Amino acid sequence: MSSPGVPGGSWRAFLYADPAAHSLSPQMHAAAFAAAGLAGQYEARRVAPQDLPAAIAELRAPGVLGANLSLPHKETALLLLDDLSPAARAIGAVNTVIHRSGRLLGENTDAPGLLAALDEAGASAGGLSVVLGAGGAARAAVYALRSRGQAAMVVNRTPERAAALTRDLGGQALNAAEVPWAQVGLLVNASSAGLGDPHASPLTPLPALAPGALVYDMVYKPTETRLMREARAAGVRAENGLGMLAHQARLAFFAWTGAEVPAPVFLEALAGGVQVPPRP
C-alpha cells in the first residue's frame, strides 16, 4: 500500500459509536497492524449522533484509512458518504468507511462476517430463520441469509420497522406470537438487547426451537447473554457475536490496507480482552 503521506508513514483508523468504551475493536486492529507489518493506530471514539457529520468529514484527512461504524450510526451515515458498495446500498447500512484519495466509500462487512461465523458454528441451512431486531445489524443479517437463499422472519418491538426492513430486503415481518418456533433452525439476535446487561433478553421466555437449532447472539459483552444461557439450558446450541466481530474486522482491515490477515489473529486478540465462560 502506498504511503499515506504522514510523518513516519503511519495510518489511522477509527470506530465511531455511542457508546464506544465497550469495544474490543482497538485490540483486534492493533494485532492486525502488527501481523501485517504496518505502522497504524486504531481508536474507538464515542460520537454522538449530532456529531457524526463532523466525524465523518475527519476521515478525508491524509493518513486516515477510514472507520468502522456501530450503533447508532450504521444507517444515518449513508447520506454522508460519496459512494456505497452494492451490498451497503442494498442493505441500507454501512459498518465500514473506506478512504480513497479524499473520497469515502461505504461498505458492509457485517453480512459476510456473519456468514463466516455461522459457518464456523455449524449452522444448518435447513429449517426457518428468525432475525430479532430491525436496525443496521438486522438488515445485514437478513441480506446475508437471503444471499444464501434463506428467507428470514423478522421480529422487532416496533413492527413498522420490521415491515420496512422486509419491504426492502424480503422476508416476513411477524410478531413473536406468529412465529412457528418449533420449525426455527436459526435464531439471530441482531438487536442491542442484552448488550452490557446479563439479565436482559430480546425474547422472554425462549420458545422451543427445532431440533439441532442454533441461537446466534450478535452481542458479545457479556460473552454469555441471558438468551444464550436459556438456549443452552434448553439443550440448544448458542454462540455469541465474537466470531462475527472478528470476521467483519478482518474484512474491513483488508478493505483499508489490502493486507490479508488470518482470522485467528483477530480471534486471539479478542480472547485477551474477554472472559469466556465454560461451555456446559
Secondary structure by P-SEA (a helix, b strand, c coil): ccccccccbbbbbbbbcccccccaaaaaaaaaaaaacccbbbbbbbccccaaaaaaaacccccccbbbbccccccccccccccccaaaaaaccccbbbbcccbbbbbbaaaaaaaaaaaaaccccccbbbbccccaaaaaaaaaaaaacbbbbbbcccaaaaaaaaaacbbbbbcccccccccccbbbcccccccccccccccccccccccbbbbbbccccccccaaaaaaaaacbbbbcaaaaaaaaaaaaaaaaccccccaaaaaaaaaacccccccc
